[in-house]
Amino acid sequence: MIFLRSSFFIGLLQFTMLDCWDTKIRHHRKYDSIQESKVEHRPSRIKEQFNMAWSRRHKLDDEADKEIKSGPVFRSENNTVVRAHSGSRTSLPCQIYKDSHHGVITWGVLERPDKPYTLLTVGDSPYTDNLRFSIEKPIRHDQWNLLIKPVEVEDSGLYECQATTHPPQSIIVKLVVLEAYAEISGTKEKVFKSESKLQLVCALRKATSKPEYIFWYHNNRMINYDSESRISVVEDMNGSTLTIYSVSVSQSGNYTCQPSNMKPDSVVVTILAESKSANALQDKATGSSCHSSPLQLSIYMVAALLLKN
C-alpha cells in the first residue's frame, strides 16, 4: 500500500512539472512571434512616420507661403533719392512693417554699364569684401538701413533693398554722390593794413553734412588752436570764419581753409607796414569800404605788389 501511494505522488509530480514546462515553452514561442512581428513592421512604421512628418512640413510651408504673399513689406517709399558728398557717411533707408513676413532682407547694387548686379548684404551680415558697406547699427527688426562709410564718387547708382517673399518685394534707392569743396569769399589776393582786423569767411559748397573739422592754415601751419589770443575761429553749419585782430606784417602769406574730406581753398594775404587807419583794405568782393583817398589806395596797391614780389 505504501509503495502504491508513493508511486502515485511521484507520477502526479512528474505530470505537474511536464505541464509547467509545456506552458513555459508555449509562452516563449508566443513572445518570439510578437517580437518577430514588431521587427517585421518596424521599417514600415518608420517610413509611415517620416511620410507624415514630411507631409506636415509641406503643409506648414504652404501656409507660411500664403502668409508671406499677403500684405506689403516696406514702409520706406520706393524710388527715393539720397545725396551725399564724397568722403562723408550716408544711410540708405529701408524700413519694413513689424508684423510683415519679410523673410530675409538683402541689399544690392543694380546692374550698371561697367558692373553687374552686386550683392552687398544678406540679413545683417556683409556679403561683399568691401567693408564700407554694412547694415546700420543698432540693428532693429523693422529697420534695415544700408550704411556707406566713407562714400566714394563711384558709389553713385541704384540700390535695391529686397525681401525674400513669394514673389519677392523690393524698393529702389538712388544715391547721388557730390564733390563738396570749400570757398573763401572774395578774390584770391587780399591786402590789409597792419594793426587792422583780418577776417576770412570759408563757405562749404555742395556739402550734405557738416565735416568732422575745418582747419585753417597760415602757409603750412595750422592755426585753429594757436596760443595767440588775437586769433579766433568760429564754425557753423555753413562753414568757418577766421578772424585775426591787430594783424602784423609777419602774418602775410597764404591762408588755406581745409574741411575734412573736401577740396580746400586758399587766398594770398598781404599786410602793409602802415597803420594810418583801423580799417583793412578789403577787395570789392567782400563788400567792405575804405576811407583812404584814391591816391593813398594806389600807393597801397603798389606797395602790396612790391611786397609780394
VEXDREN-2710 file (C-alpha; in Angstrom, 1 decimal):
% VEXDREN-2710
k/r/px/py/pz
1/MET/0.0/0.0/0.0
2/ILE/2.7/2.4/0.9
3/PHE/4.5/1.6/-2.3
4/LEU/1.4/2.4/-4.4
5/ARG/0.9/5.8/-2.7
6/SER/4.5/6.8/-3.3
7/SER/4.2/5.8/-7.0
8/PHE/1.0/7.9/-7.3
9/PHE/2.6/11.0/-5.8
10/ILE/5.7/10.7/-7.9
11/GLY/3.6/10.4/-11.1
12/LEU/1.5/13.4/-10.1
13/LEU/4.6/15.4/-9.5
14/GLN/6.1/14.5/-12.9
15/PHE/2.8/15.4/-14.7
16/THR/2.7/18.8/-13.0
17/MET/6.3/19.5/-14.0
18/LEU/5.7/18.5/-17.6
19/ASP/2.6/20.7/-17.8
20/CYS/4.5/23.7/-16.4
21/TRP/7.4/23.2/-18.9
22/ASP/4.9/22.9/-21.8
23/THR/3.2/26.1/-20.7
24/LYS/6.5/27.9/-20.5
25/ILE/7.5/26.8/-24.0
26/ARG/4.2/28.0/-25.4
27/HIS/4.7/31.4/-23.7
28/HIS/8.2/31.8/-25.1
29/ARG/7.0/30.9/-28.6
30/LYS/4.2/33.4/-28.4
31/TYR/6.7/36.1/-27.2
32/ASP/9.1/35.4/-30.0
33/SER/6.3/35.6/-32.6
34/ILE/5.3/39.0/-31.2
35/GLN/8.8/40.3/-31.4
36/GLU/9.3/39.0/-34.9
37/SER/6.1/40.7/-35.9
38/LYS/7.4/44.0/-34.4
39/VAL/10.7/43.7/-36.2
40/GLU/8.9/43.0/-39.5
41/HIS/6.6/46.0/-39.1
42/ARG/9.3/48.4/-37.7
43/PRO/10.6/49.7/-41.1
44/SER/7.1/50.3/-42.4
45/ARG/6.2/52.2/-39.2
46/ILE/9.3/54.4/-39.5
47/LYS/8.5/55.1/-43.1
48/GLU/4.9/56.0/-42.2
49/GLN/6.1/58.4/-39.5
50/PHE/8.6/60.0/-41.9
51/ASN/5.9/60.5/-44.6
52/MET/3.6/62.0/-42.0
53/ALA/6.3/64.4/-40.8
54/TRP/7.2/65.4/-44.4
55/SER/3.5/66.0/-45.3
56/ARG/3.1/68.2/-42.2
57/ARG/6.2/70.2/-43.1
58/HIS/5.0/70.9/-46.6
59/LYS/1.6/71.9/-45.2
60/LEU/3.3/74.4/-42.9
61/ASP/5.5/75.7/-45.7
62/ASP/2.4/76.2/-47.8
63/GLU/0.7/78.1/-45.0
64/ALA/3.8/80.2/-44.5
65/ASP/3.9/81.0/-48.2
66/LYS/0.3/82.1/-48.1
67/GLU/1.1/84.4/-45.2
68/ILE/4.2/85.8/-46.9
69/LYS/2.2/86.6/-50.0
70/SER/-0.3/88.7/-48.1
71/GLY/0.3/92.4/-47.4
72/PRO/3.1/94.9/-48.2
73/VAL/6.5/94.6/-46.5
74/PHE/8.2/98.0/-46.9
75/ARG/7.3/101.2/-45.1
76/SER/10.0/103.2/-46.8
77/GLU/9.0/104.9/-50.1
78/ASN/10.1/103.5/-53.4
79/ASN/12.4/105.4/-55.7
80/THR/13.8/107.8/-53.1
81/VAL/16.9/109.9/-53.7
82/VAL/19.7/110.3/-51.3
83/ARG/22.5/112.8/-51.8
84/ALA/25.9/112.6/-50.1
85/HIS/29.2/114.3/-50.7
86/SER/32.4/112.2/-51.3
87/GLY/34.2/111.3/-48.1
88/SER/31.1/111.6/-45.9
89/ARG/29.0/108.8/-44.5
90/THR/25.4/108.2/-45.5
91/SER/22.5/105.8/-44.8
92/LEU/20.1/104.4/-47.4
93/PRO/16.6/103.9/-45.9
94/CYS/14.9/100.5/-45.8
95/GLN/12.2/100.3/-43.1
96/ILE/9.6/97.5/-43.0
97/TYR/6.4/96.8/-41.2
98/LYS/7.0/95.0/-37.9
99/ASP/4.3/92.4/-38.4
100/SER/5.2/91.6/-42.0
101/HIS/6.5/88.2/-43.1
102/HIS/9.5/89.6/-44.9
103/GLY/11.8/86.6/-44.9
104/VAL/15.5/87.6/-45.4
105/ILE/16.4/91.2/-46.2
106/THR/19.2/91.8/-48.8
107/TRP/20.9/94.9/-50.2
108/GLY/22.4/95.0/-53.7
109/VAL/23.6/97.5/-56.4
110/LEU/21.6/97.2/-59.6
111/GLU/23.5/96.4/-62.8
112/ARG/25.5/99.3/-64.3
113/PRO/27.1/99.6/-67.8
114/ASP/30.5/98.7/-66.3
115/LYS/29.4/96.4/-63.4
116/PRO/27.0/93.5/-63.0
117/TYR/24.4/93.3/-60.1
118/THR/26.4/93.2/-56.9
119/LEU/25.0/91.7/-53.7
120/LEU/26.2/93.7/-50.6
121/THR/24.4/92.3/-47.5
122/VAL/22.3/89.2/-46.6
123/GLY/20.4/89.7/-43.4
124/ASP/22.7/91.7/-41.0
125/SER/25.9/90.1/-42.5
126/PRO/28.0/91.6/-45.2
127/TYR/28.3/89.6/-48.4
128/THR/30.9/91.7/-50.2
129/ASP/34.6/92.1/-49.2
130/ASN/34.1/95.9/-49.4
131/LEU/33.8/96.8/-45.7
132/ARG/32.5/100.2/-46.4
133/PHE/29.0/98.7/-46.8
134/SER/27.1/97.4/-43.7
135/ILE/23.7/97.3/-42.0
136/GLU/23.3/100.4/-39.8
137/LYS/23.6/99.7/-36.1
138/PRO/21.8/99.2/-33.9
139/ILE/20.0/96.6/-35.9
140/ARG/16.3/96.6/-35.4
141/HIS/13.7/94.1/-36.6
142/ASP/11.9/96.8/-38.6
143/GLN/14.9/98.8/-39.9
144/TRP/17.5/97.6/-42.4
145/ASN/19.2/100.8/-43.5
146/LEU/22.4/100.4/-45.5
147/LEU/25.4/102.4/-44.1
148/ILE/28.1/103.5/-46.5
149/LYS/31.2/104.9/-44.9
150/PRO/33.0/106.7/-46.4
151/VAL/31.1/107.5/-49.6
152/GLU/33.1/107.4/-52.9
153/VAL/32.2/109.0/-56.2
154/GLU/31.9/105.6/-57.8
155/ASP/29.1/104.7/-55.4
156/SER/26.5/106.7/-57.4
157/GLY/23.8/104.4/-58.7
158/LEU/20.6/102.5/-57.9
159/TYR/20.4/100.3/-54.8
160/GLU/17.8/97.6/-54.1
161/CYS/16.5/96.6/-50.7
162/GLN/14.7/93.2/-51.2
163/ALA/12.6/90.9/-49.1
164/THR/12.6/87.1/-49.9
165/THR/8.8/86.9/-50.1
166/HIS/7.0/85.0/-52.8
167/PRO/7.0/86.8/-55.2
168/PRO/10.0/89.0/-54.0
169/GLN/9.2/92.6/-53.0
170/SER/11.8/95.4/-53.2
171/ILE/12.3/99.1/-53.1
172/ILE/14.9/101.2/-55.1
173/VAL/17.0/104.0/-53.6
174/LYS/19.1/106.3/-55.9
175/LEU/22.4/107.5/-54.4
176/VAL/23.8/110.7/-55.9
177/VAL/27.4/111.5/-54.8
178/LEU/28.6/115.1/-54.9
179/GLU/32.1/116.6/-54.9
180/ALA/32.0/119.1/-52.0
181/TYR/34.5/121.9/-51.7
182/ALA/35.5/125.0/-49.7
183/GLU/35.3/128.5/-51.0
184/ILE/36.9/131.6/-49.3
185/SER/34.8/134.7/-50.0
186/GLY/36.2/137.4/-52.2
187/THR/39.2/137.5/-54.5
188/LYS/42.3/135.3/-54.3
189/GLU/44.5/138.2/-53.3
190/LYS/43.7/140.4/-50.3
191/VAL/45.5/143.4/-48.8
192/PHE/45.2/144.6/-45.2
193/LYS/46.9/147.3/-43.1
194/SER/48.9/146.3/-40.1
195/GLU/47.1/146.5/-36.8
196/SER/43.8/146.2/-38.6
197/LYS/41.3/143.3/-38.4
198/LEU/41.7/140.4/-40.9
199/GLN/38.7/138.3/-41.5
200/LEU/38.3/135.4/-43.9
201/VAL/35.0/133.6/-44.5
202/CYS/35.1/130.0/-45.7
203/ALA/31.8/128.6/-47.1
204/LEU/31.1/124.9/-47.8
205/ARG/29.7/124.2/-51.2
206/LYS/27.7/121.1/-52.1
207/ALA/28.2/119.6/-48.7
208/THR/25.4/117.3/-47.5
209/SER/26.6/117.1/-43.9
210/LYS/28.9/119.0/-41.6
211/PRO/32.6/117.9/-41.8
212/GLU/34.3/116.5/-38.8
213/TYR/36.7/119.5/-38.8
214/ILE/37.6/122.7/-40.7
215/PHE/41.2/123.6/-40.3
216/TRP/42.8/127.0/-41.1
217/TYR/46.5/127.1/-42.2
218/HIS/48.8/130.0/-42.4
219/ASN/51.3/128.8/-45.0
220/ASN/51.9/125.2/-43.7
221/ARG/51.0/125.8/-40.1
222/MET/47.6/125.0/-38.7
223/ILE/46.4/128.0/-36.6
224/ASN/42.9/126.9/-35.2
225/TYR/44.4/126.4/-31.8
226/ASP/47.1/129.0/-31.9
227/SER/48.1/130.3/-28.5
228/GLU/47.8/133.9/-29.6
229/SER/44.6/135.5/-28.3
230/ARG/44.3/137.6/-31.4
231/ILE/43.2/134.6/-33.5
232/SER/39.6/133.4/-33.4
233/VAL/37.9/130.6/-35.4
234/VAL/34.1/130.2/-35.4
235/GLU/32.4/127.3/-37.1
236/ASP/28.7/126.9/-38.1
237/MET/26.7/124.7/-40.5
238/ASN/27.7/126.8/-43.5
239/GLY/31.4/126.9/-42.9
240/SER/34.1/128.7/-40.8
241/THR/35.2/132.2/-40.2
242/LEU/38.8/133.1/-39.3
243/THR/39.4/136.5/-37.6
244/ILE/42.8/137.9/-36.6
245/TYR/42.8/141.1/-34.6
246/SER/45.6/143.7/-35.0
247/VAL/47.5/141.9/-37.7
248/SER/51.2/142.4/-38.3
249/VAL/53.4/142.2/-41.4
250/SER/54.6/138.7/-40.3
251/GLN/51.1/137.4/-40.8
252/SER/51.2/137.9/-44.5
253/GLY/51.2/134.8/-46.6
254/ASN/49.0/132.0/-47.9
255/TYR/45.8/131.2/-45.9
256/THR/44.0/127.9/-46.6
257/CYS/40.6/126.6/-45.5
258/GLN/40.7/122.8/-45.2
259/PRO/37.5/120.9/-44.3
260/SER/37.7/117.2/-43.8
261/ASN/37.0/115.1/-47.0
262/MET/36.5/118.3/-49.1
263/LYS/38.6/120.2/-51.6
264/PRO/40.3/123.1/-49.8
265/ASP/40.6/126.7/-50.9
266/SER/43.4/129.3/-50.5
267/VAL/44.0/133.0/-50.7
268/VAL/47.1/135.2/-50.6
269/VAL/47.1/137.9/-47.9
270/THR/49.4/140.9/-47.8
271/ILE/49.8/143.0/-44.7
272/LEU/51.1/146.6/-45.3
273/ALA/53.6/148.0/-42.7
274/GLU/51.4/151.1/-42.0
275/SER/48.6/151.7/-39.6
276/LYS/47.1/155.1/-40.5
277/SER/43.6/153.6/-40.5
278/ALA/42.0/150.9/-38.3
279/ASN/40.1/149.5/-41.4
280/ALA/41.5/146.9/-43.7
281/LEU/42.0/147.3/-47.4
282/GLN/39.4/144.7/-48.5
283/ASP/38.7/143.7/-52.1
284/LYS/35.4/144.7/-53.7
285/ALA/34.0/141.2/-53.4
286/THR/33.9/141.4/-49.6
287/GLY/31.7/144.5/-49.7
288/SER/34.0/146.4/-47.3
289/SER/34.8/150.1/-47.7
290/CYS/38.0/152.1/-47.4
291/HIS/38.2/155.7/-46.1
292/SER/41.5/156.4/-47.8
293/SER/41.8/158.7/-50.8
294/PRO/42.3/157.3/-54.3
295/LEU/46.0/158.4/-54.3
296/GLN/46.5/156.5/-51.0
297/LEU/44.9/153.4/-52.4
298/SER/47.2/153.5/-55.4
299/ILE/50.2/153.8/-53.2
300/TYR/49.0/150.8/-51.0
301/MET/48.4/148.7/-54.1
302/VAL/51.9/149.4/-55.4
303/ALA/53.4/148.6/-52.0
304/ALA/51.4/145.4/-51.9
305/LEU/52.8/144.3/-55.3
306/LEU/56.3/145.1/-54.2
307/LEU/56.0/143.2/-51.0
308/LYS/54.6/140.2/-52.9
309/ASN/57.5/140.2/-55.4
END
